Amino acid sequence: MSTLNSTHHQPPFFLLSGIPGLEASHIWISMPLSIMYVTAILGNSIIIHIVHKAPSLHEPQYVFLSLLAATDIGMSAFTLPTVLKVFIFNHRETGFHGCLAQIFFIHTFSSMESAMLLAMAFDRFMAICNPLRYTIVLTPSRITQMGLAAVARGAALMMPLPILLQQLPFCRNIVLSYSFCFHPDVMKLACGSIRVNIIYGLVLVLCSFGVDSIFIVLSYALVLKTVLGIASREGRLKVLSTCVSHIHTVFIFYVPLIALALIHRIGRYHSPLPHITLSNIFLFLTPVLNPLVYRVKTKQIRSALDRLFKFKTR
C-alpha cells in the first residue's frame, strides 16, 4: 500500500524505501550496513574513551575531537536503526510524528557536526597563527561553552522544520525516497504550498553550513599564510601535518553534503539512485570514517589506542 485513499492533513504513517531495483538484495546490503553501524558506534566511543582517559590528550584539539565523535554517535543512533529495519525486516512503516522527530535529530546533529568542524578549524588557527594566546583563549570552560552553543544553535535552527511540516496537508502519496526521514523528501509529498519550507530550508543552509564553511575556509587561508612564512620546509610540513586529519574530515562531511544539495535541485530529471547513494554516504559513512581518519593520521591518537589495547591484552 503506497497511497492513502483521501487527502489527510497528517497521514498516520509514511512508507520508507530501500534501494530501487535491488529489493531482492536488501538482506545482503544490510550486512555491510550493520557492520558500519557497529563500527561507527564502537569507533567513536573508543575515541571518547581514550580522550577522557589519556592525560596527554586533554588538549583543546582532542576535546573537540571527542565532541565530534559524540555527534557522530548521535547521528548513527537516530538514523541507522530505521534503515536496518527496512533492509533486514522489510518494515517500511514509520509513524508521522516519529518521522518528524527523526528529521529534527538528523538535521540537528548535522548542524552540530558542522559547528564542531568549525571549532576544530578555529583550534588549528589559534594553535598555528596565535600560539601564545592558544591556552588563554581555548580554556576548558570556553570549550564547554562552544559545545553547548553548537547544541543550542542546532536545536534552535532545526526545531521549526517539524513544526512547519505539521502545518502541511498531505495527499495520497506517502512513499519516501529513503530508508530514513529527510526534510526535503517529506516536504515534496505535501499537497499545499511549500514556499515557506523551501525558504526556511535555504535560510538554514546559509546560516549553519554556509557560514561554517566560509569561516573554515578563512581559518585555513590564514593558517596557510602563516605556514608559508615558515623558513624551513621541514617546519612547514610539521605544522601542516597537525591539520591533515581535520582537513580530511571536512572533505568527508562537506563534499557529499554539497553534492546532495545540488542533486536535490536537479533530481527531478534524473534517477533517484544518486540521491540515495549520496544521502547514505553523508549519513552513514561520515561517522565510520572520522575515527578511522584520526586513527591513521594522528600520531597521538594512534599511540593512545596502542597503549589501550596493550593494556587490555595483559
Residue pairs with C-beta under 8 A, 6 or more apart in sequence:
1 15
2 15
2 173
2 174
2 175
3 172
3 173
3 174
4 11
4 170
4 171
4 172
4 174
5 172
6 172
7 169
7 170
7 171
7 172
7 191
8 169
8 170
8 171
9 169
9 170
10 96
10 166
10 170
11 96
11 170
11 174
12 95
12 96
13 93
13 94
13 95
13 96
13 99
13 174
14 93
14 94
14 96
14 99
14 174
14 175
14 176
14 181
14 186
14 189
15 92
15 93
15 94
15 174
15 175
15 176
16 82
16 86
16 92
16 93
16 94
16 176
16 178
16 179
16 180
16 181
17 86
17 92
17 175
17 176
17 177
17 178
17 179
18 26
18 29
18 86
18 87
18 179
19 25
19 26
19 29
19 273
19 276
20 272
20 273
20 276
22 29
26 86
26 87
26 88
26 90
27 87
27 88
29 87
30 84
30 87
30 88
33 80
33 83
33 84
33 87
33 284
34 84
34 88
36 80
36 284
36 285
36 288
37 76
37 80
37 84
37 284
39 288
40 72
40 73
40 76
40 80
40 284
40 287
40 288
40 291
41 73
41 76
41 77
43 287
43 288
43 290
43 291
43 292
43 295
44 69
44 70
44 72
44 73
44 76
44 287
44 290
44 291
45 69
45 73
46 291
46 305
46 308
47 65
47 66
47 69
47 291
47 294
47 301
48 66
48 69
48 70
48 73
49 308
50 57
50 301
50 304
50 305
50 308
51 57
51 58
51 62
51 63
51 65
51 66
52 66
53 308
54 304
54 307
56 300
56 304
57 300
57 301
57 304
60 123
60 134
60 138
60 143
61 120
61 123
61 124
61 127
61 242
62 300
62 301
63 140
63 143
64 116
64 119
64 120
64 123
64 143
65 120
65 294
65 301
67 116
67 119
67 147
67 150
68 113
68 116
68 117
68 120
68 249
68 290
69 290
69 291
71 109
71 112
71 113
71 116
72 113
72 286
72 287
72 290
72 291
73 287
74 105
74 109
74 112
75 106
75 109
75 110
75 113
75 283
75 286
75 287
76 284
76 287
78 102
78 105
78 106
78 109
79 102
79 106
79 180
79 283
79 284
80 284
82 94
82 102
82 179
82 180
82 181
83 179
83 180
83 284
85 91
86 92
86 179
87 179
94 102
94 181
99 181
99 186
100 161
100 162
100 165
100 166
100 181
100 186
101 162
102 180
102 181
103 161
103 162
103 165
103 181
103 182
103 183
103 186
104 158
104 159
104 161
104 162
106 180
106 181
106 182
106 283
107 154
107 158
107 161
107 183
107 204
108 154
108 155
108 158
109 154
110 154
110 209
110 257
111 150
111 153
111 154
111 157
111 158
111 204
111 208
111 209
112 150
112 151
112 153
112 154
113 253
113 286
114 208
114 209
114 212
114 213
114 253
115 149
115 150
115 153
115 154
115 208
115 212
116 147
116 150
117 212
117 216
117 246
117 249
117 250
117 253
118 212
118 215
118 216
118 219
119 146
119 147
119 150
120 246
120 249
121 215
121 216
121 219
121 220
121 246
121 250
122 215
122 219
123 138
124 219
124 220
124 223
124 242
124 243
124 246
125 219
125 220
125 222
125 223
126 133
126 134
126 137
126 138
127 134
127 242
128 223
128 226
128 227
128 239
128 242
128 243
129 222
129 223
129 226
130 137
153 208
154 208
157 204
157 207
157 208
158 204
160 200
161 183
161 200
161 201
161 204
164 196
164 197
164 200
165 183
165 186
165 187
165 190
165 197
168 187
168 190
168 191
168 192
168 194
168 197
169 190
169 191
169 192
170 189
170 190
170 191
171 189
171 190
171 191
173 189
174 189
176 182
176 185
176 186
176 189
177 185
177 272
177 275
177 276
178 185
178 275
178 276
178 279
180 283
182 279
183 197
183 201
184 201
184 264
187 194
187 197
187 198
187 201
188 194
190 197
205 261
209 254
209 257
213 254
216 250
220 243
220 247
223 243
226 239
227 236
227 239
227 240
228 236
230 236
230 239
244 297
245 293
245 294
245 297
245 298
248 293
248 297
249 290
249 293
249 294
252 285
252 286
252 289
252 290
252 293
253 282
253 286
256 278
256 281
256 282
256 285
256 286
257 282
259 278
260 275
260 278
260 279
260 282
263 270
263 274
263 275
263 278
264 275
267 274
267 275
294 301
295 301
295 302
295 305
296 302
